[in-house]
Each structure stands twice: as structure tokens, then as C-alpha cells.
Amino acid sequence: MWTDYYLKFTNYENYSQTMPEALQTEASESHATDVIGTLYRTDTFAPLDGFHVNLRLRNGTPLPPELEPFSLPTPTIPKRVFA
């Protein structure tokens, strides 16, 4: 089983400096990272603030403490999810 996290950084540089290097790889046995970047409103197609990343961690693997300030509540209807 997996736990999904929805992360929002200020920009790419903030992401690359904050995200642990081991989690910046696309996938491993313990995680999957989906770098989205800019998300857009579905009604106006206006860009939403921030640089967005979805992170999937194997159950029992805690979210690294340095990522906690960037974690968003799980959206009711996520714009993008893992298959």
C-alpha cells in the first residue's frame, strides 16, 4: 500500500533545493515522484500559484520533516493522480 502527498513549492529551485535527492528520482521500491510544475484552473485555465509535485511513499515511510511545510491537504478532486 501507498500514501500520497500533494506538495506545493514556491518554484522549481525551491523544489530542487528542498526535496531530498533520493526522492527526486522518478521511482523506486519505496516511492514515486510526479513533478507536475504549474497547475491550471479548470474554469479559466489561469495558472495556480506554486510548483506542484505529487509524492507517493510506501506505507510506513514517513514524509521527511523538511517536506512537511510544503504538504497540502488531500484535494477532494485531485487534478492529477498516480494510476
NORGI-V596314 format. One record per pair of residues at least 4 apart in sequence whose ideal C-beta (glycine too) atoms are under 8 Angstrom apart, sorted by sequence separation. I is the first residue (numbers start at 1). J is the second residue. D is the distance in whole Angstrom. If there is no record, write none. Layout:
i->(I,I)
j->(J,J)
d->(D,D)
This chain:
i->(10,11,12,13,14,15,19,20,27,28,41,48,57,63,64,67,74,75,9,19,27,40,41,57,63,9,22,26,27,40,41,57,26,40,41,7,16,23,25,39,40,55,63,9,22,24,38,39,9,23,38,39,55,38,39,19,37,38,37,36,36,35,36,34,15,33,34,33,34,33,34,32,33,31,32,54,12,31,31,54,56,30,31,54,30,54,29,2,31,30,23,19,15,14,42,15,11,12,10,11,39,8,9,10,23,39,8,9,8,9,36,8,9,20,36,7,8,6,7,20,34,7,20,6,7,18,19,34,5,18,4,5,32,4,5,4,5,18,3,2,3,2,3,2,3,1,2,1,3,5,7,9,5,8,7,7,8,6,7,5,6,6,6,6,4,6,4,4,2)
j->(14,15,16,17,18,19,23,24,31,32,45,52,61,67,68,71,78,79,14,24,32,45,46,62,68,15,28,32,33,46,47,63,33,47,48,15,24,31,33,47,48,63,71,18,31,33,47,48,19,33,48,50,67,51,52,33,51,52,52,52,53,53,54,53,35,53,54,54,55,55,56,55,56,55,56,78,37,56,57,80,82,57,58,81,58,82,58,32,61,61,55,53,51,51,79,53,50,51,50,51,79,49,50,51,64,80,50,51,51,52,79,52,53,64,80,52,53,52,53,66,80,54,67,54,55,66,67,82,54,67,54,55,82,55,56,56,57,70,56,56,57,57,58,58,59,58,59,59,61,63,67,70,67,70,70,71,72,71,72,71,72,73,74,75,74,78,81,82,82)
d->(4,7,6,6,6,5,5,7,7,8,6,8,4,5,8,6,7,7,4,5,4,5,5,8,6,4,8,7,7,7,8,7,6,6,6,8,7,6,7,7,7,8,6,7,8,7,5,5,8,6,7,8,7,7,5,8,6,7,7,4,6,5,7,7,7,7,4,8,8,6,8,8,8,7,4,8,7,6,5,6,5,7,7,7,5,7,7,8,7,6,7,7,5,7,8,6,8,5,7,5,5,8,6,7,7,8,4,4,7,8,8,6,7,6,6,7,8,7,5,7,7,7,8,6,6,6,7,7,7,7,6,4,6,7,8,5,7,7,7,5,5,7,8,6,6,8,6,4,8,6,6,6,7,6,5,6,5,7,7,5,4,8,6,6,7,7,7,7,8)
